[in-house]
Amino acid sequence: MNLTTLGRAALCALLAALAACGGGSDNFGSSGPASSDVTSSSSSSSSSSSSSSSSSGSGSTSGSSSSSSGGSTGSTIPGTPTDASLISTYPAARYAGYTATTSDLGPERSDGVRWLILDPPIPPAAAALGYTKLIYATHPVVADVGIVGTSASGQHYFVNGQPGINYGDSPSYFSTTDGQLTLAGGAAAPSIMAAATNDNGVAFADMNSALPFLPASSGYYIESATTCNTNVNDHWASFWMWTAEAMSNSYSSSWVEFDINEWGFDYAPHGDTAGATLFGVTSTLNNWSSLQTHTKHETYSPATLLMTDEHVMGGAWNPHASTPNVEQWVDGTKTGSIDFSAVDMPDSAWQGLHHFPIFGAGSHGYVSPAAEYKYQIRYVMAWGPP
């Protein structure tokens, strides 16, 4: 997200308080699932936990929650539902301890808070680039979001804000839709959520996360499946990568920002900011210094998409390619790339940096008042070299 365009003061006004962490928003009676919903299995659900421990963070990212499944063990959801159907039809709180084999993300197990993604298939982009080690894969839920300054260190996967900027903590800004974490967007309740941390000797106050950094020196691929509930060009729903070093004590150091997607910059009909109906994915590589963009470069996918359709947005950071670059992937297809050299970024500008994802639900200001909307996040997963 371009801080030069918005200005720090404008961004602070744009992005409001996010929800206090809680136990999730699914409400169920005391009765368990109907017997027709599941089938019995002689194998224990713990047989899947070995997949979780095979990579850092696989299966709800930290691995810790996979040891406490609760509920009945050895019960299996029938058939091979899609992941979206699983988390929508079989809420994790009600089906604690159950297992399922999804057609798109493979085996999963409910720990009573979320469905753990245990052993997902390697995405096409990660396979093509040799990023075959799963770093983490998770379904974000309301309980995963901690409030800056109030959350226990490292107990949450995300925090309610962006490092260096103060946000409040209104619970209304996070909710659950069809089993997916939902951020409120628009003028009344813009929101932002970051996976910051203090690992590797880099610290910023109260922004600790259970998710690990993605080291820029080794390279990575990260993707997320997201949806907006309305198809309006004013929506500045975003998924982007920031560097921890930029937020360590001051903004004075050089740093890198990799925007994987920001809706509302590429659209059709072109020039019709208020009436556009089709959209393209906008990816940007920014080489920053002291809150000023030193150099930036953008790439766009064709403006043929609807925000209301779910799309898998992916970004690859490739420092070891013959020509170091970032890549844009949309729904499993490579749609663009930006060379490091396009932003005058020498090795010294990115080596040793640590990246983390941010999801935002802002507004462009194309219309007034800004259109209210919901930004759903079904999953986020990251892959690195073996």
N, C-alpha and C positions, 0 to 999 in steps of 0.2 A: 504494500500500500504506500503510495507516494507521499511521504511526510512533507516534502517540499511544497507540493501542490496544496495540501490542506493547511499546513502550518500546525505547530504543536498545539496552539490554543484552540484552533478549529477542530482538531482531532479529538481533543479532550471534551469539547462540547458535543461532538458527534457521537462519541462512544460512551454509553451510559453504564450504569451499574448492572452487574450481573448477579445471578442467583446464588444465595447461600447454599452450601452443599447440604444434601438431605438424603433420605433413604429411597429416592426414586418416586415417581408419580403414579405408578400403577396401583390401583386400588382393587383388592380382591376380598371376598368373604373368607371365612375360616375353612370352608370345604376345599378339598384338594381337587385335582383334575379328574374329570370323568374317566372311568375305566376304559371307555372306548377311545380315549385320546391317545393312549400309549400302548406299547407292547412290552412284555417282560423279556429280559435278556439275562442269561446266566452269567454273562461277563459283567464285572463291576465297572462303573464309570471311571474308576481310578486307572484303568488300563490306558486311558487316553492321556493321562497326566505326563507320561514320559515324553510325549510330543511337545508338551508345553515347556519342559525343561531343556529341550534340545537347542533352544536359541534364547537369547536375552529378551525376555518380555513376551514370548509367545504365549497365547492363552491368557488374555486380560493383562498382558504386558509385564507384570511383575512376577507372575508365577505364584505369589503368596496366596492369592485368593483361591487358587485352584485346589488347595489342600483342604478347603472347608466348603464342601458342596452343599451340605444340609439336605433335607428332604429325603425322598426315596432314592436309593441307588439301584442300578441295574435295570432302569426303565428307559425305554427307547421310543422316541417320536417315530411314528410309522412313515414309510416312504422316504423320498429324497426331496424335501421341500427346498425352495430357494432360501437363501439366508434372509432376505427381506420378509418372506412368508413366515419363516420360523420365528423371528423375533417379534413379529406382529401378532401371530396367532397363538403362540405359546410364551407368554410373558415369563421372564426369568424368575421373578419373585414367586410365581405360582408353581413353576416346574423346576424348583431347585433339585439338583442331583440328576436330572434327566440328561440323556445324550441324544444326539441327532447327527445324521449325515446329510449335509446340504449339497445340492447339486453344483453350487458355484464356489463355496468357501470350504468345503470338506467337513471333517468332523468337528462338532461343537459340544459343549457341555455347560449347563447352567450352574452357577455357583450361588444362585438365589438373588444376585444383584444384576448380573449381565450374562449373556451367552458368551462363553469363552471360545475364541477362535483358536483351535488347537493345532492344526496342521494344514494351512491353506495352500492351494496350488500356487506355484510361482507365476506372477503376472507376466504377460508377454514382454513388456518393457524390461522388467528385471531379468528375465531369461535372455533376452537379446543382448543385454549389456553385461551379463555375467554376475549380476547382483543376486546371488542365489541363497544367501543366508538371511533368514527371517530375523529382524531386529525386534519388532513388535507388531502386533495386530490386535486391535481392540474395537469393540462397540462402545463408543462414549455414552455414558448415562449421567443423569443428574447428580448422582452420588459421587461421580468422579471429579466434580468441579469444586475446588476449594476457594475460599475467599481470601484475598491478599491481606496479610496481617493478622488473620484469625485462624488459619489452618495449621494443623500440625505439620512439621517439616517432612516433605516427601511422602505424605499419606495420600495424595491425590494425583491424578494423571494430568489434570489441567488446572489453570487458575483463571480467575475472572478479570482478565485484563491483559495489558501489554506492558512489559517492563519499562519503568521510567515514567509511567502515566498512572495517575490515581483514579480508581473507579470505586463506585459504591457497591452495594450488595443487595439490590432488590431481588427477592426470590422469584418475582414474576417473569424475569427475563430468560429463565431456562425452564423447559418443559419437556414432555415426552409425546411424540406423535408416532403411532404405529411401531412402537418399540425403539424409536430413534430419538437421540438427543436433538432438541430443537432450540435454536437461538431466535429471540425476538429481534426484528429489524424494523427500521423506520424512524420517524422523528421522535415518537413517544418513547421508544425503547430500543435504540440501537445497542448492540452488544458485541463483545469480543472475547475470545477464549484462547489462551496460550498454553503451550506445554513447555514452560521454562523450568530451569533446574539450577543447582549449584554444583554439579559434578565437575570433575577435572580441574578443580582449583579455581573455577570461575563462579563468583557469587553475586547475586543481587537480592536485596532484602525481601523476604516473604514470598518469593516466587519459586519455591522448590516444587519439584514434580517427581513422580515415580517413573516417568518416561525418560529413557536415556537420550543424550544428545546424538546427533548424526554428524560424525566427524567429516569436515570438508576434505581433509587430506586423503581419505580412503575412498570417497565417493558413495553414493546411495541412490536409491529410487524410492519415492514415497507416493502413495495415492490415497484418495478418499472418494467415497460414493456420497454425493450430496444432491439435494433437491430444494427448490424454492416452491412455496405453495401458490404463488401467482407469477405471471409472466410479464413483468413490468421492468422497463429499462432503467428506472430509477434505482433499482436494487443494486447495491454495491456489496453483494455477497462475495466473500473472498476466502482463499486458501493459499497461504504463503509461508515462506521460510525466512526466519530472522537469525542473526548470529548473536550468540551469548556475549561475545566480547564487546559488542556495541553498547550493551546495557550494564557493563561492569563499572560502576561508580560514576561514569560520565559518558558524554557523547563525543568526546574529543578524538577518539581513535578512529581509524579507517575500518570499514566493515562492509559486508555484502548482504544484499537483500534479493531473494529469488521469489518472485510472485508466480505461483503456479497457475492460478486463475483469479481474475477479477471481472465479474460480470459488469456489463453496462458501458464498456469502452468500444466494443466492436459489435455493430448491430445493423439491421436492415428493416425498413428502408434507411439507407445511409443519410445522416443529417437530421433525421426525425427523432430527436431525443425523447420526446414525450410519447410518440405513437409507435415506436419500433416494436416488432413482433417476433423477430428472429435474431439470434445472438451467436457470437463467436467467442471462443475462449481466448483471453488475453494473458500472455505470460511476459514477464519483464525481468531483466537482470539489471540490478542497480549496484553501482560501485560508489559507496558513500564515503564522505569524510566530513566530520564536524557538522552533522545535520544538513549538509548540502550534498545533492547528488552530483558526484564528480562526472560520471558518465552513465547513461542507461540506454537499453535497447529493448524493443518489444517484438514479439511475434504473435500472429493471430491464426486461429483456426477459421475455416469458412463459417460465415454467419448463417448457419442453417439449423441452429439448435433452439429448443424451448427450455427455459429455466425450470418449468414444471415437470419435465422429464428427468428422471435420475440419470446423472452422468458420473462416470468414474474419471476424475481428474488426476493426472499423474505428472510428476516432475522428476527428472533424472539430473543428478549433479555428477558430471563425468570428468574429473581432473586428470585421468590417465589416458583419455582418448588421444589419438594422434594429433588432433586439434581439440584441446580442452573446451568443453561446452556444457550447456544445460539443454535438456530436451523437454518438449511439451508432448504429452500423450493424452488422448481423449478417447475414452471407451475402448481401450486396447489398441489404438492406432496412433503411430507417431505422426504429429501434425505440425511440428516446427522445431527449430533449434536456434540457439544463440551462442556464438563462440565467445570465450572469455575475452579474446582480443577485441571484440566489438565494443567493449566497454573499457578498454585500456586497462585491463586488470592483470598485472603481472603475478607471478607465483607468490611473491611476498605479500600480496593483498589478501590471499585466501588461505594459504597454508597455515594450519594450526587453528583455524576457526571451528566453532561448534554450532551446528544449526538446530533449530527446533521449529515446529509448525505453529501457525496461528490461524484461527478461523474468525472472520469478522462478518457482521451483518449491518453494515452501514448503508448510507444513501448518498447518491450523487448530487442531489439538489436540482435535478432536472424539472421537478414539479414541486409545488408548494401547496399544502404541506407534503412532506415526504410520504410516499406510499408505505403503509405498514405491511409487513410480511413475516413469514416464518422460514427459517433456513435450517433444514434437516441434515443431520450427519449420520449416515448408517454405520460406516466403519472408517478407520484410518489404519494403514499398515505401511511399514518401512522395511526395506531390504538393503543389504550391503554385500560386499565381496566376501567369499568364503574364507 
